[in-house]
Amino acid sequence: MSKDSLEHKKFKLVQRRQRTRRRLLGTAQRPRLSVHISHRHVSAQIIIDDTGRTVAYATTVGQKAAGSLADKAAWAGTEIAKKAQKVKVKKVIFDRGERKYHGRVQKLAEAARAGGLEF
């Protein structure tokens, strides 16, 4: 497996994701805020890992969110914060997945913090 092959890149992506999630566990007191960013859309969900339940979910799929992907990430952050307040979740553990805390992930996190989430 050469370092330029797609198989190797996917393998490394999975390794980064597992390395990040190995340390994180969402409980009922502090659920996990998981972020996924594709080439077009942004998704965020609040998960209680003890029961395997998703408490709140926000995505740009099917929404009229226009602008850059950073704008969509900020919109998803505010939406997930609103939905978290409805289910009375204030403190979360931020799970950035395989991505660095930079750019779009940072915009989503800042918008969620501005909406009232603590992490």
N, C-alpha and C positions, 0 to 999 in steps of 0.2 A: 504494500500500500504506500504509494508515494505521497509526499506532503502536499502535492498540488491536486490530488484526486478529490472528487466530490465526496466519495466515501470517507476519506480521512477528515474532511472538513465537517461533515455531519457527526462523525465520531467525536471530534473535539468539542463541537457545540453541545452534544449530550453530556460530555464530561463537565463542561463549565456549568451547565444547568444543574447537574447532580451535586456538584461541589457547593453551589450556593444553597440548594434546598436541603442538603444534609444537615445544615445547622439550624434550619427554621422549622418550627412546628407551631401551627396555629391552634390555640386552645380556645375554650369558650370565653375566657377573660380577655385574651388577646388573639383574635383571629388573624389569619395571614391574608395580606393584600397582594394578590398575584397579578402581574402585568404581562400582557402579551402584545407585541407590536409586529404586525405583518407589513407588507409593502404598501398596503392601502388603508388598513384599519387598525384601530387600537381597542384592546379589550382589557378590562380590569374586573377582578372578582374578589370578594371577601369569603374566605373558606375557613371552616372549623375542621381541622384535621382529625380531631378526636372522633367525630361522628361522620366525617366525610361529606358534610353538608355545605352547599354554597348559600350564603346568607344574602348577599347583594351582588348584582352584576350590572356592568355598564359597558356598552360597546358602541362603536360608530357604524356598525353594519346596519344598513337600513335607515340610517338617520340622515338628515339634511345638513350634517356638519360639513362646512366648506372650509377651504383654506389649506394650509400646509399640514403635514402630519404632526408637527409640533402643536399647532392650533387644535387639532383633533385630540391630541393627548391631553392638553389642558382641559378641553371640554369633558373628556372621559374622567379626568380627575375630579372636576367639580360635581359631575353626576354621581360618581361612586361615593363621594362625601355626603351628598344629599340622601342617597339611599341608605347609607350607613347610619345616618341620624334617625331615619325612620325605624330602623330595627334596633336602635339604641346601642350602637357600637361606636366607641370613641377612640379606643386605643387598638392599634393593629401592628403587626410585624410586616415590614415591607419586603416583598419578594420580587426582586428585579429579574429573576430568571437568569438567562445566560448573558444579559446585556450589562454594560457598564452604567453606573449612575451618572449619566451624562446626556445632554440633548433632550430627546423626547421623553425618556424615562424621568429625567429631572423635572421637566415641565409638568408631567402628570403628578409627580410627588408634591411639587410646590402647590399645585392647584388643589390637591386633596388636603394638604395642610391648611391652606387658606379656607377651605370649606369646613374645617373643624376636626379633622382626624389628627391623632397624635401618633407619631412613630419616630 
